[in-house]
Amino acid sequence: MTIKLSDVNQVALARFVSRSGGEAAFFVGIWGKASFEFNATPTELAWVMAALGVASLIGSAAAGLAVDRLGPRKVLILSELAFIPAVLAVTLATSITGFAILVFFTGLLSAPVYTAVASMAPFLTSDPARLSLINSRIETGSWAAFIVGPAAGALLADTVSLNSIFVLDAATSLVGVLLVLPIKLRPPVKQEERPGFLAELVSGVSYSASRPALRFMLVTGTSVWLAYGAFSSLEPLFYREVLKTGPVALGWMNSLFGVGMVVGTVLVPRLSSFWWRAPALPVLVALNGAAGLIYVSTDRLWMVVIGAFCWGSVIGVLSPVYRTLVQSVTPDYLMGRVQGASQMLSDTLRLVPLLFTPALAVQLGIQGVLVGNVVILGLLGLAFIPWSRRFAEVALPSSIDGT
């Protein structure tokens, strides 16, 4: 089976549309409503992010098995449709507690979408050499949503209301479903025998843990969520307390992140062969820390602008490289569950900082905690480099052209 560029582009367009609403809802809707409408404290915002993270963890655990049984296209469609009433219900929140509960259900129902998308590329081709091209295109659509989504959220917050952003998210999910409906995927190579339900449910985790190269990639590639988790609970407060701005600035700055992500993703197919090998992952993790330090190390908005673009560019490279390397060493019949295991590990690492960031923010200040997190992330990436040398041979096929 050769690449059908029409289907690849259709998936990329669907992700762009649906995720535009999602990023508007997260960066401006959820962060803005919690921080500026409910005037959340660091602890309260951490609870909201914890609700979202726990829900995503539960959803990811079930999503991997669902993808392997039903296929990524069907799981994506069903999840998007179920998500629509959940996100509309967020507009009904009248307290930070009720808000956190409603956000929980949006996380529960959106998690399978991410697992389905992460599993889709191998079923759009039978040639592993084309995985990098397909992932780059899908990621470009996803990251382009970071440009449009937060900007659209900022405009709606400024001209209509914060609640209107959640209506936008519901509408873009519906359009995303309509775009995915005509797509045809390659049938997977079936597993000859199915183990018991519980064994099948945890098989993605057990398979990943038992393969040294895959274990290295999952641990290294998801380690960035240790820093992202702290930012999820403190970044909007950084804008409120340190930069002295409002939810509109959150939207525009995260749009700039999106510009960087698209630039990084577009450059991926043009990178040297080193960046398509497993040892590139810890280098990219360390660069995440360096770019994050630029982003939060001062209270000067022009420095934040530079940091946002640089950090977005690094994420734009890391995401498709990590995803493609994992897909290249995962069998068809476990693709959903391994991607689910990756998402579960990301969600778990995102939750860890929420246990202590509110208390640390009281002692060290919001900016101090954020700076400490990205410094630790950079050092963690450097610490992974010796481990990566064991897997120098793990690489993608070199043909990453556009044919």
BALOBA-1460 file (C-alpha; in Angstrom, 3 decimals):
// residues 403
<rec num="1" residu="m" x="0.000" y="0.000" z="0.000"/>
<rec num="2" residu="t" x="1.386" y="3.389" z="-1.005"/>
<rec num="3" residu="i" x="0.681" y="6.656" z="0.728"/>
<rec num="4" residu="k" x="-2.614" y="8.224" z="-0.275"/>
<rec num="5" residu="l" x="-1.713" y="11.850" z="0.213"/>
<rec num="6" residu="s" x="-5.376" y="12.819" z="0.073"/>
<rec num="7" residu="d" x="-6.079" y="10.696" z="3.162"/>
<rec num="8" residu="v" x="-2.968" y="11.928" z="4.976"/>
<rec num="9" residu="n" x="-3.882" y="15.528" z="4.238"/>
<rec num="10" residu="q" x="-7.479" y="14.850" z="5.310"/>
<rec num="11" residu="v" x="-6.276" y="13.543" z="8.684"/>
<rec num="12" residu="a" x="-3.980" y="16.554" z="9.057"/>
<rec num="13" residu="l" x="-6.853" y="18.921" z="8.227"/>
<rec num="14" residu="a" x="-9.179" y="17.148" z="10.666"/>
<rec num="15" residu="r" x="-6.572" y="17.467" z="13.430"/>
<rec num="16" residu="f" x="-6.040" y="21.121" z="12.590"/>
<rec num="17" residu="v" x="-9.745" y="21.946" z="12.818"/>
<rec num="18" residu="s" x="-10.552" y="19.872" z="15.895"/>
<rec num="19" residu="r" x="-7.415" y="20.746" z="17.800"/>
<rec num="20" residu="s" x="-7.811" y="24.469" z="17.060"/>
<rec num="21" residu="g" x="-10.932" y="24.426" z="19.190"/>
<rec num="22" residu="g" x="-9.210" y="22.237" z="21.775"/>
<rec num="23" residu="e" x="-6.226" y="24.541" z="22.193"/>
<rec num="24" residu="a" x="-8.492" y="27.580" z="22.407"/>
<rec num="25" residu="a" x="-10.468" y="25.807" z="25.128"/>
<rec num="26" residu="f" x="-7.399" y="24.744" z="27.103"/>
<rec num="27" residu="f" x="-5.094" y="27.761" z="26.946"/>
<rec num="28" residu="v" x="-7.738" y="30.487" z="27.061"/>
<rec num="29" residu="g" x="-10.989" y="28.791" z="28.116"/>
<rec num="30" residu="i" x="-9.867" y="26.514" z="30.964"/>
<rec num="31" residu="w" x="-6.831" y="28.515" z="32.083"/>
<rec num="32" residu="g" x="-8.625" y="31.822" z="31.617"/>
<rec num="33" residu="k" x="-11.844" y="30.803" z="33.364"/>
<rec num="34" residu="a" x="-10.003" y="29.278" z="36.322"/>
<rec num="35" residu="s" x="-7.396" y="32.023" z="36.741"/>
<rec num="36" residu="f" x="-9.337" y="35.148" z="35.874"/>
<rec num="37" residu="e" x="-13.040" y="34.351" z="36.332"/>
<rec num="38" residu="f" x="-12.786" y="32.112" z="39.414"/>
<rec num="39" residu="n" x="-9.537" y="33.815" z="40.554"/>
<rec num="40" residu="a" x="-7.995" y="30.417" z="41.323"/>
<rec num="41" residu="t" x="-5.092" y="30.041" z="43.737"/>
<rec num="42" residu="p" x="-2.114" y="27.833" z="42.762"/>
<rec num="43" residu="t" x="-3.680" y="24.986" z="44.767"/>
<rec num="44" residu="e" x="-7.093" y="25.359" z="43.114"/>
<rec num="45" residu="l" x="-5.592" y="25.505" z="39.637"/>
<rec num="46" residu="a" x="-3.511" y="22.430" z="40.473"/>
<rec num="47" residu="w" x="-6.750" y="20.605" z="41.389"/>
<rec num="48" residu="v" x="-8.293" y="21.549" z="38.039"/>
<rec num="49" residu="m" x="-5.201" y="20.305" z="36.191"/>
<rec num="50" residu="a" x="-5.142" y="17.162" z="38.336"/>
<rec num="51" residu="a" x="-8.768" y="16.449" z="37.410"/>
<rec num="52" residu="l" x="-7.856" y="16.820" z="33.749"/>
<rec num="53" residu="g" x="-4.745" y="14.682" z="34.151"/>
<rec num="54" residu="v" x="-6.406" y="11.832" z="36.053"/>
<rec num="55" residu="a" x="-9.241" y="11.768" z="33.517"/>
<rec num="56" residu="s" x="-6.761" y="11.626" z="30.657"/>
<rec num="57" residu="l" x="-4.882" y="8.807" z="32.377"/>
<rec num="58" residu="i" x="-8.077" y="6.750" z="32.731"/>
<rec num="59" residu="g" x="-9.136" y="7.508" z="29.167"/>
<rec num="60" residu="s" x="-5.720" y="6.594" z="27.771"/>
<rec num="61" residu="a" x="-5.703" y="3.276" z="29.639"/>
<rec num="62" residu="a" x="-8.914" y="2.211" z="27.914"/>
<rec num="63" residu="a" x="-8.199" y="3.879" z="24.580"/>
<rec num="64" residu="g" x="-5.233" y="1.728" z="23.580"/>
<rec num="65" residu="l" x="-7.236" y="-1.488" z="23.705"/>
<rec num="66" residu="a" x="-10.188" y="0.205" z="21.971"/>
<rec num="67" residu="v" x="-7.920" y="1.341" z="19.123"/>
<rec num="68" residu="d" x="-6.521" y="-2.170" z="18.638"/>
<rec num="69" residu="r" x="-10.006" y="-3.724" z="18.607"/>
<rec num="70" residu="l" x="-11.980" y="-1.082" z="16.683"/>
<rec num="71" residu="g" x="-9.284" y="0.745" z="14.733"/>
<rec num="72" residu="p" x="-8.021" y="4.319" z="15.245"/>
<rec num="73" residu="r" x="-10.525" y="5.919" z="12.860"/>
<rec num="74" residu="k" x="-13.607" y="4.550" z="14.639"/>
<rec num="75" residu="v" x="-12.238" y="5.402" z="18.105"/>
<rec num="76" residu="l" x="-11.446" y="8.939" z="16.992"/>
<rec num="77" residu="i" x="-14.947" y="9.472" z="15.600"/>
<rec num="78" residu="l" x="-16.771" y="8.039" z="18.622"/>
<rec num="79" residu="s" x="-14.619" y="9.972" z="21.085"/>
<rec num="80" residu="e" x="-15.059" y="13.269" z="19.278"/>
<rec num="81" residu="l" x="-18.834" y="12.837" z="19.224"/>
<rec num="82" residu="a" x="-18.987" y="11.955" z="22.930"/>
<rec num="83" residu="f" x="-16.750" y="14.924" z="23.732"/>
<rec num="84" residu="i" x="-19.178" y="17.501" z="22.294"/>
<rec num="85" residu="p" x="-21.820" y="17.471" z="25.093"/>
<rec num="86" residu="a" x="-19.064" y="17.198" z="27.715"/>
<rec num="87" residu="v" x="-17.316" y="20.386" z="26.620"/>
<rec num="88" residu="l" x="-20.597" y="22.275" z="26.244"/>
<rec num="89" residu="a" x="-21.409" y="21.365" z="29.866"/>
<rec num="90" residu="v" x="-18.294" y="23.273" z="31.030"/>
<rec num="91" residu="t" x="-20.143" y="26.516" z="30.292"/>
<rec num="92" residu="l" x="-22.539" y="25.684" z="33.156"/>
<rec num="93" residu="a" x="-19.857" y="25.798" z="35.886"/>
<rec num="94" residu="t" x="-20.487" y="28.374" z="38.632"/>
<rec num="95" residu="s" x="-17.645" y="27.490" z="41.026"/>
<rec num="96" residu="i" x="-14.078" y="26.262" z="40.788"/>
<rec num="97" residu="t" x="-15.136" y="22.882" z="42.236"/>
<rec num="98" residu="g" x="-17.893" y="22.359" z="39.705"/>
<rec num="99" residu="f" x="-15.563" y="23.573" z="36.995"/>
<rec num="100" residu="a" x="-12.942" y="20.940" z="37.932"/>
<rec num="101" residu="i" x="-15.571" y="18.166" z="37.843"/>
<rec num="102" residu="l" x="-16.786" y="19.174" z="34.379"/>
<rec num="103" residu="v" x="-13.221" y="19.518" z="33.093"/>
<rec num="104" residu="f" x="-12.614" y="15.946" z="34.302"/>
<rec num="105" residu="f" x="-15.164" y="14.606" z="31.811"/>
<rec num="106" residu="t" x="-13.678" y="16.576" z="28.917"/>
<rec num="107" residu="g" x="-10.305" y="14.987" z="29.688"/>
<rec num="108" residu="l" x="-11.822" y="11.514" z="29.954"/>
<rec num="109" residu="l" x="-13.440" y="11.755" z="26.524"/>
<rec num="110" residu="s" x="-10.650" y="13.592" z="24.702"/>
<rec num="111" residu="a" x="-7.847" y="11.188" z="25.735"/>
<rec num="112" residu="p" x="-8.907" y="8.456" z="23.273"/>
<rec num="113" residu="v" x="-8.698" y="11.003" z="20.442"/>
<rec num="114" residu="y" x="-4.999" y="11.573" z="21.117"/>
<rec num="115" residu="t" x="-4.283" y="7.831" z="21.314"/>
<rec num="116" residu="a" x="-6.171" y="7.216" z="18.067"/>
<rec num="117" residu="v" x="-4.291" y="9.952" z="16.218"/>
<rec num="118" residu="a" x="-0.949" y="8.725" z="17.609"/>
<rec num="119" residu="s" x="-1.755" y="5.252" z="16.247"/>
<rec num="120" residu="m" x="-3.048" y="6.275" z="12.812"/>
<rec num="121" residu="a" x="0.069" y="6.846" z="10.689"/>
<rec num="122" residu="p" x="1.100" y="3.150" z="10.336"/>
<rec num="123" residu="f" x="-2.355" y="2.348" z="8.931"/>
<rec num="124" residu="l" x="-2.067" y="4.970" z="6.202"/>
<rec num="125" residu="t" x="0.843" y="3.082" z="4.607"/>
<rec num="126" residu="s" x="2.523" y="-0.317" z="4.605"/>
<rec num="127" residu="d" x="5.976" y="1.211" z="4.028"/>
<rec num="128" residu="p" x="7.841" y="2.093" z="7.270"/>
<rec num="129" residu="a" x="10.034" y="4.500" z="5.305"/>
<rec num="130" residu="r" x="6.974" y="6.710" z="4.820"/>
<rec num="131" residu="l" x="6.063" y="6.967" z="8.509"/>
<rec num="132" residu="s" x="8.174" y="10.094" z="9.010"/>
<rec num="133" residu="l" x="6.457" y="11.882" z="6.131"/>
<rec num="134" residu="i" x="2.976" y="10.970" z="7.373"/>
<rec num="135" residu="n" x="3.691" y="11.886" z="10.995"/>
<rec num="136" residu="s" x="5.263" y="15.179" z="9.953"/>
<rec num="137" residu="r" x="2.163" y="16.120" z="7.975"/>
<rec num="138" residu="i" x="-0.239" y="15.124" z="10.734"/>
<rec num="139" residu="e" x="1.878" y="16.937" z="13.339"/>
<rec num="140" residu="t" x="2.003" y="20.033" z="11.127"/>
<rec num="141" residu="g" x="-1.792" y="20.095" z="11.145"/>
<rec num="142" residu="s" x="-1.857" y="19.584" z="14.904"/>
<rec num="143" residu="w" x="0.710" y="22.273" z="15.648"/>
<rec num="144" residu="a" x="-0.845" y="24.738" z="13.211"/>
<rec num="145" residu="a" x="-3.851" y="24.528" z="15.519"/>
<rec num="146" residu="f" x="-1.658" y="26.058" z="18.226"/>
<rec num="147" residu="i" x="-1.415" y="29.180" z="16.068"/>
<rec num="148" residu="v" x="-5.091" y="29.532" z="15.244"/>
<rec num="149" residu="g" x="-6.664" y="28.040" z="18.387"/>
<rec num="150" residu="p" x="-5.237" y="30.247" z="21.156"/>
<rec num="151" residu="a" x="-5.557" y="33.318" z="18.908"/>
<rec num="152" residu="a" x="-9.218" y="32.496" z="18.240"/>
<rec num="153" residu="g" x="-9.694" y="31.948" z="21.966"/>
<rec num="154" residu="a" x="-8.109" y="35.309" z="22.713"/>
<rec num="155" residu="l" x="-10.409" y="37.051" z="20.238"/>
<rec num="156" residu="l" x="-13.521" y="35.334" z="21.628"/>
<rec num="157" residu="a" x="-12.507" y="36.122" z="25.209"/>
<rec num="158" residu="d" x="-11.980" y="39.748" z="24.258"/>
<rec num="159" residu="t" x="-15.107" y="40.222" z="22.148"/>
<rec num="160" residu="v" x="-17.676" y="37.630" z="23.298"/>
<rec num="161" residu="s" x="-16.986" y="35.601" z="26.466"/>
<rec num="162" residu="l" x="-14.841" y="32.823" z="27.872"/>
<rec num="163" residu="n" x="-17.784" y="30.428" z="27.620"/>
<rec num="164" residu="s" x="-18.044" y="30.979" z="23.872"/>
<rec num="165" residu="i" x="-14.661" y="29.258" z="23.520"/>
<rec num="166" residu="f" x="-16.138" y="25.947" z="24.700"/>
<rec num="167" residu="v" x="-18.890" y="26.265" z="22.098"/>
<rec num="168" residu="l" x="-16.169" y="26.719" z="19.480"/>
<rec num="169" residu="d" x="-14.449" y="23.550" z="20.755"/>
<rec num="170" residu="a" x="-17.657" y="21.555" z="20.337"/>
<rec num="171" residu="a" x="-18.168" y="22.873" z="16.798"/>
<rec num="172" residu="t" x="-14.619" y="22.084" z="15.677"/>
<rec num="173" residu="s" x="-14.918" y="18.543" z="17.053"/>
<rec num="174" residu="l" x="-18.007" y="17.986" z="14.912"/>
<rec num="175" residu="v" x="-16.250" y="19.311" z="11.800"/>
<rec num="176" residu="g" x="-13.264" y="17.090" z="12.598"/>
<rec num="177" residu="v" x="-15.543" y="14.037" z="12.598"/>
<rec num="178" residu="l" x="-16.997" y="14.954" z="9.205"/>
<rec num="179" residu="l" x="-13.492" y="15.276" z="7.766"/>
<rec num="180" residu="v" x="-12.377" y="11.860" z="9.066"/>
<rec num="181" residu="l" x="-15.472" y="9.934" z="7.904"/>
<rec num="182" residu="p" x="-14.313" y="9.321" z="4.279"/>
<rec num="183" residu="i" x="-10.765" y="8.213" z="5.205"/>
<rec num="184" residu="k" x="-9.732" y="4.624" z="4.465"/>
<rec num="185" residu="l" x="-7.060" y="2.894" z="6.557"/>
<rec num="186" residu="r" x="-4.961" y="-0.190" z="5.899"/>
<rec num="187" residu="p" x="-6.305" y="-3.218" z="7.805"/>
<rec num="188" residu="p" x="-3.963" y="-4.182" z="10.659"/>
<rec num="189" residu="v" x="-2.053" y="-7.419" z="10.937"/>
<rec num="190" residu="k" x="-4.231" y="-9.324" z="13.397"/>
<rec num="191" residu="q" x="-3.040" y="-10.982" z="16.561"/>
<rec num="192" residu="e" x="-3.567" y="-14.720" z="16.154"/>
<rec num="193" residu="e" x="-4.705" y="-15.320" z="19.719"/>
<rec num="194" residu="r" x="-6.224" y="-12.953" z="22.231"/>
<rec num="195" residu="p" x="-5.230" y="-13.269" z="25.894"/>
<rec num="196" residu="g" x="-7.743" y="-12.653" z="28.656"/>
<rec num="197" residu="f" x="-9.272" y="-9.186" z="28.849"/>
<rec num="198" residu="l" x="-7.124" y="-7.991" z="31.763"/>
<rec num="199" residu="a" x="-3.926" y="-9.327" z="30.190"/>
<rec num="200" residu="e" x="-4.859" y="-7.667" z="26.907"/>
<rec num="201" residu="l" x="-5.595" y="-4.399" z="28.677"/>
<rec num="202" residu="v" x="-2.098" y="-4.207" z="30.210"/>
<rec num="203" residu="s" x="-0.242" y="-5.807" z="27.300"/>
<rec num="204" residu="g" x="0.877" y="-2.455" z="25.887"/>
<rec num="205" residu="v" x="2.577" y="-1.564" z="29.159"/>
<rec num="206" residu="s" x="4.126" y="-5.010" z="29.594"/>
<rec num="207" residu="y" x="5.359" y="-5.129" z="25.985"/>
<rec num="208" residu="s" x="6.910" y="-1.658" z="26.270"/>
<rec num="209" residu="a" x="8.565" y="-2.498" z="29.574"/>
<rec num="210" residu="s" x="10.076" y="-5.714" z="28.221"/>
<rec num="211" residu="r" x="11.721" y="-4.123" z="25.131"/>
<rec num="212" residu="p" x="14.842" y="-2.135" z="26.166"/>
<rec num="213" residu="a" x="14.828" y="0.191" z="23.144"/>
<rec num="214" residu="l" x="11.105" y="0.906" z="23.399"/>
<rec num="215" residu="r" x="11.397" y="1.375" z="27.152"/>
<rec num="216" residu="f" x="14.182" y="3.907" z="26.606"/>
<rec num="217" residu="m" x="12.172" y="5.828" z="24.014"/>
<rec num="218" residu="l" x="9.023" y="5.987" z="26.136"/>
<rec num="219" residu="v" x="10.819" y="7.082" z="29.298"/>
<rec num="220" residu="t" x="12.949" y="9.683" z="27.502"/>
<rec num="221" residu="g" x="10.281" y="10.990" z="25.147"/>
<rec num="222" residu="t" x="7.642" y="11.435" z="27.845"/>
<rec num="223" residu="s" x="10.000" y="12.914" z="30.469"/>
<rec num="224" residu="v" x="9.234" y="16.408" z="29.159"/>
<rec num="225" residu="w" x="5.808" y="16.112" z="30.806"/>
<rec num="226" residu="l" x="7.445" y="16.553" z="34.198"/>
<rec num="227" residu="a" x="8.006" y="20.178" z="33.226"/>
<rec num="228" residu="y" x="4.761" y="20.547" z="31.276"/>
<rec num="229" residu="g" x="2.811" y="19.398" z="34.348"/>
<rec num="230" residu="a" x="4.209" y="22.201" z="36.482"/>
<rec num="231" residu="f" x="3.438" y="24.705" z="33.748"/>
<rec num="232" residu="s" x="-0.157" y="23.477" z="33.467"/>
<rec num="233" residu="s" x="-0.833" y="24.667" z="37.021"/>
<rec num="234" residu="l" x="1.434" y="27.741" z="37.175"/>
<rec num="235" residu="e" x="1.830" y="29.199" z="33.690"/>
<rec num="236" residu="p" x="-1.426" y="31.210" z="33.692"/>
<rec num="237" residu="l" x="-0.461" y="32.540" z="37.129"/>
<rec num="238" residu="f" x="2.939" y="33.493" z="35.687"/>
<rec num="239" residu="y" x="1.067" y="35.703" z="33.231"/>
<rec num="240" residu="r" x="-1.178" y="37.098" z="35.949"/>
<rec num="241" residu="e" x="1.394" y="37.653" z="38.726"/>
<rec num="242" residu="v" x="4.757" y="38.095" z="36.961"/>
<rec num="243" residu="l" x="3.948" y="39.486" z="33.523"/>
<rec num="244" residu="k" x="0.846" y="41.382" z="34.770"/>
<rec num="245" residu="t" x="-1.245" y="40.422" z="31.743"/>
<rec num="246" residu="g" x="-4.613" y="38.717" z="31.225"/>
<rec num="247" residu="p" x="-6.183" y="35.775" z="29.375"/>
<rec num="248" residu="v" x="-5.859" y="37.498" z="26.002"/>
<rec num="249" residu="a" x="-2.049" y="37.488" z="26.335"/>
<rec num="250" residu="l" x="-2.211" y="33.772" z="27.146"/>
<rec num="251" residu="g" x="-3.935" y="33.194" z="23.836"/>
<rec num="252" residu="w" x="-1.581" y="35.247" z="21.695"/>
<rec num="253" residu="m" x="1.571" y="33.900" z="23.316"/>
<rec num="254" residu="n" x="0.478" y="30.316" z="22.847"/>
<rec num="255" residu="s" x="-0.253" y="31.111" z="19.219"/>
<rec num="256" residu="l" x="3.393" y="32.081" z="18.964"/>
<rec num="257" residu="f" x="4.240" y="28.698" z="20.486"/>
<rec num="258" residu="g" x="2.234" y="27.231" z="17.629"/>
<rec num="259" residu="v" x="4.254" y="29.144" z="15.039"/>
<rec num="260" residu="g" x="7.408" y="27.646" z="16.511"/>
<rec num="261" residu="m" x="5.873" y="24.150" z="16.548"/>
<rec num="262" residu="v" x="4.927" y="24.358" z="12.880"/>
<rec num="263" residu="v" x="8.393" y="25.625" z="11.946"/>
<rec num="264" residu="g" x="10.008" y="22.756" z="13.851"/>
<rec num="265" residu="t" x="7.708" y="20.143" z="12.336"/>
<rec num="266" residu="v" x="8.179" y="21.427" z="8.789"/>
<rec num="267" residu="l" x="11.943" y="21.191" z="9.248"/>
<rec num="268" residu="v" x="11.810" y="17.585" z="10.501"/>
<rec num="269" residu="p" x="12.004" y="15.824" z="7.085"/>
<rec num="270" residu="r" x="15.025" y="17.972" z="6.235"/>
<rec num="271" residu="l" x="17.019" y="17.098" z="9.343"/>
<rec num="272" residu="s" x="20.198" y="15.037" z="9.202"/>
<rec num="273" residu="s" x="20.060" y="11.318" z="9.934"/>
<rec num="274" residu="f" x="21.163" y="11.850" z="13.550"/>
<rec num="275" residu="w" x="17.770" y="13.345" z="14.432"/>
<rec num="276" residu="w" x="15.999" y="10.192" z="13.267"/>
<rec num="277" residu="r" x="17.897" y="7.949" z="15.679"/>
<rec num="278" residu="a" x="16.994" y="7.082" z="19.259"/>
<rec num="279" residu="p" x="20.031" y="8.990" z="20.719"/>
<rec num="280" residu="a" x="18.494" y="12.247" z="19.450"/>
<rec num="281" residu="l" x="15.686" y="12.014" z="22.018"/>
<rec num="282" residu="p" x="17.691" y="13.018" z="25.133"/>
<rec num="283" residu="v" x="19.281" y="15.890" z="23.197"/>
<rec num="284" residu="l" x="15.813" y="17.167" z="22.314"/>
<rec num="285" residu="v" x="14.715" y="16.800" z="25.951"/>
<rec num="286" residu="a" x="17.714" y="18.899" z="27.059"/>
<rec num="287" residu="l" x="16.878" y="21.516" z="24.420"/>
<rec num="288" residu="n" x="13.330" y="21.652" z="25.826"/>
<rec num="289" residu="g" x="14.833" y="22.678" z="29.148"/>
<rec num="290" residu="a" x="17.057" y="25.331" z="27.559"/>
<rec num="291" residu="a" x="14.207" y="26.866" z="25.558"/>
<rec num="292" residu="g" x="11.903" y="26.767" z="28.591"/>
<rec num="293" residu="l" x="14.510" y="28.685" z="30.579"/>
<rec num="294" residu="i" x="14.440" y="31.497" z="28.029"/>
<rec num="295" residu="y" x="10.640" y="31.530" z="28.301"/>
<rec num="296" residu="v" x="10.312" y="31.977" z="32.075"/>
<rec num="297" residu="s" x="13.628" y="33.405" z="33.290"/>
<rec num="298" residu="t" x="12.629" y="37.098" z="33.182"/>
<rec num="299" residu="d" x="9.552" y="39.330" z="33.404"/>
<rec num="300" residu="r" x="10.339" y="40.971" z="30.052"/>
<rec num="301" residu="l" x="7.667" y="40.215" z="27.484"/>
<rec num="302" residu="w" x="10.103" y="40.345" z="24.554"/>
<rec num="303" residu="m" x="12.135" y="37.558" z="26.165"/>
<rec num="304" residu="v" x="8.970" y="35.529" z="26.681"/>
<rec num="305" residu="v" x="8.221" y="35.982" z="22.964"/>
<rec num="306" residu="i" x="11.648" y="34.623" z="21.983"/>
<rec num="307" residu="g" x="11.348" y="31.769" z="24.459"/>
<rec num="308" residu="a" x="7.877" y="30.822" z="23.235"/>
<rec num="309" residu="f" x="9.061" y="30.557" z="19.639"/>
<rec num="310" residu="c" x="12.225" y="28.611" z="20.541"/>
<rec num="311" residu="w" x="10.419" y="26.205" z="22.841"/>
<rec num="312" residu="g" x="7.670" y="25.625" z="20.295"/>
<rec num="313" residu="s" x="10.290" y="24.844" z="17.631"/>
<rec num="314" residu="v" x="11.943" y="22.201" z="19.818"/>
<rec num="315" residu="i" x="8.589" y="20.585" z="20.631"/>
<rec num="316" residu="g" x="7.769" y="20.641" z="16.912"/>
<rec num="317" residu="v" x="10.833" y="18.507" z="16.217"/>
<rec num="318" residu="l" x="10.563" y="16.208" z="19.235"/>
<rec num="319" residu="s" x="6.943" y="15.131" z="18.774"/>
<rec num="320" residu="p" x="7.061" y="13.579" z="15.257"/>
<rec num="321" residu="v" x="10.537" y="12.104" z="15.813"/>
<rec num="322" residu="y" x="9.454" y="10.445" z="19.062"/>
<rec num="323" residu="r" x="6.143" y="9.229" z="17.656"/>
<rec num="324" residu="t" x="7.707" y="7.796" z="14.493"/>
<rec num="325" residu="l" x="10.497" y="5.982" z="16.354"/>
<rec num="326" residu="v" x="7.954" y="4.350" z="18.672"/>
<rec num="327" residu="q" x="5.710" y="3.343" z="15.765"/>
<rec num="328" residu="s" x="8.657" y="1.845" z="13.861"/>
<rec num="329" residu="v" x="9.367" y="-0.743" z="16.581"/>
<rec num="330" residu="t" x="5.742" y="-1.565" z="17.515"/>
<rec num="331" residu="p" x="3.748" y="-4.397" z="15.876"/>
<rec num="332" residu="d" x="0.394" y="-3.572" z="14.297"/>
<rec num="333" residu="y" x="-1.704" y="-5.484" z="16.772"/>
<rec num="334" residu="l" x="-0.222" y="-3.560" z="19.719"/>
<rec num="335" residu="m" x="-0.037" y="-0.105" z="18.133"/>
<rec num="336" residu="g" x="-2.964" y="1.348" z="20.063"/>
<rec num="337" residu="r" x="-1.949" y="-0.154" z="23.393"/>
<rec num="338" residu="v" x="1.696" y="0.971" z="23.107"/>
<rec num="339" residu="q" x="0.568" y="4.469" z="22.151"/>
<rec num="340" residu="g" x="-1.882" y="4.279" z="25.053"/>
<rec num="341" residu="a" x="0.991" y="3.291" z="27.355"/>
<rec num="342" residu="s" x="2.935" y="6.306" z="26.099"/>
<rec num="343" residu="q" x="-0.019" y="8.571" z="26.785"/>
<rec num="344" residu="m" x="-0.538" y="7.032" z="30.234"/>
<rec num="345" residu="l" x="3.105" y="7.629" z="31.120"/>
<rec num="346" residu="s" x="2.823" y="11.225" z="29.900"/>
<rec num="347" residu="d" x="-0.321" y="11.752" z="31.974"/>
<rec num="348" residu="t" x="1.295" y="10.235" z="35.064"/>
<rec num="349" residu="l" x="4.395" y="12.419" z="34.758"/>
<rec num="350" residu="r" x="2.186" y="15.460" z="34.209"/>
<rec num="351" residu="l" x="0.408" y="14.718" z="37.495"/>
<rec num="352" residu="v" x="3.572" y="14.344" z="39.602"/>
<rec num="353" residu="p" x="4.459" y="18.080" z="39.795"/>
<rec num="354" residu="l" x="0.902" y="18.902" z="40.880"/>
<rec num="355" residu="l" x="1.623" y="17.190" z="44.203"/>
<rec num="356" residu="f" x="4.160" y="19.809" z="45.252"/>
<rec num="357" residu="t" x="4.120" y="22.848" z="42.922"/>
<rec num="358" residu="p" x="1.458" y="24.786" z="44.895"/>
<rec num="359" residu="a" x="3.459" y="24.511" z="48.117"/>
<rec num="360" residu="l" x="6.730" y="25.299" z="46.348"/>
<rec num="361" residu="a" x="5.131" y="28.320" z="44.691"/>
<rec num="362" residu="v" x="4.409" y="29.747" z="48.148"/>
<rec num="363" residu="q" x="8.036" y="29.266" z="49.201"/>
<rec num="364" residu="l" x="9.923" y="30.037" z="45.978"/>
<rec num="365" residu="g" x="7.416" y="32.071" z="43.999"/>
<rec num="366" residu="i" x="5.685" y="31.082" z="40.773"/>
<rec num="367" residu="q" x="8.601" y="32.088" z="38.574"/>
<rec num="368" residu="g" x="11.119" y="30.331" z="40.811"/>
<rec num="369" residu="v" x="9.281" y="27.009" z="40.527"/>
<rec num="370" residu="l" x="8.956" y="27.287" z="36.752"/>
<rec num="371" residu="v" x="12.650" y="28.107" z="36.331"/>
<rec num="372" residu="g" x="13.600" y="25.186" z="38.571"/>
<rec num="373" residu="n" x="11.439" y="22.811" z="36.543"/>
<rec num="374" residu="v" x="12.991" y="23.616" z="33.182"/>
<rec num="375" residu="v" x="16.520" y="23.488" z="34.638"/>
<rec num="376" residu="i" x="15.785" y="20.010" z="36.022"/>
<rec num="377" residu="l" x="14.357" y="18.993" z="32.647"/>
<rec num="378" residu="g" x="17.511" y="20.116" z="30.844"/>
<rec num="379" residu="l" x="19.713" y="18.203" z="33.284"/>
<rec num="380" residu="l" x="17.493" y="15.137" z="32.931"/>
<rec num="381" residu="g" x="17.976" y="15.182" z="29.158"/>
<rec num="382" residu="l" x="21.748" y="15.336" z="29.598"/>
<rec num="383" residu="a" x="21.600" y="12.474" z="32.099"/>
<rec num="384" residu="f" x="19.786" y="10.296" z="29.519"/>
<rec num="385" residu="i" x="22.561" y="10.663" z="26.909"/>
<rec num="386" residu="p" x="24.784" y="7.814" z="28.237"/>
<rec num="387" residu="w" x="21.734" y="5.502" z="28.307"/>
<rec num="388" residu="s" x="20.943" y="6.418" z="24.693"/>
<rec num="389" residu="r" x="24.278" y="5.069" z="23.419"/>
<rec num="390" residu="r" x="23.007" y="1.513" z="23.892"/>
<rec num="391" residu="f" x="20.414" y="2.151" z="21.179"/>
<rec num="392" residu="a" x="22.490" y="3.964" z="18.575"/>
<rec num="393" residu="e" x="21.368" y="1.423" z="15.953"/>
<rec num="394" residu="v" x="17.658" y="2.204" z="16.456"/>
<rec num="395" residu="a" x="16.815" y="4.474" z="13.536"/>
<rec num="396" residu="l" x="14.247" y="5.015" z="10.838"/>
<rec num="397" residu="p" x="14.722" y="4.075" z="7.180"/>
<rec num="398" residu="s" x="16.474" y="6.937" z="5.440"/>
<rec num="399" residu="s" x="14.009" y="7.540" z="2.614"/>
<rec num="400" residu="i" x="11.892" y="10.432" z="3.841"/>
<rec num="401" residu="d" x="10.847" y="12.010" z="0.601"/>
<rec num="402" residu="g" x="7.474" y="13.247" z="-0.425"/>
<rec num="403" residu="t" x="6.544" y="10.600" z="-2.960"/>
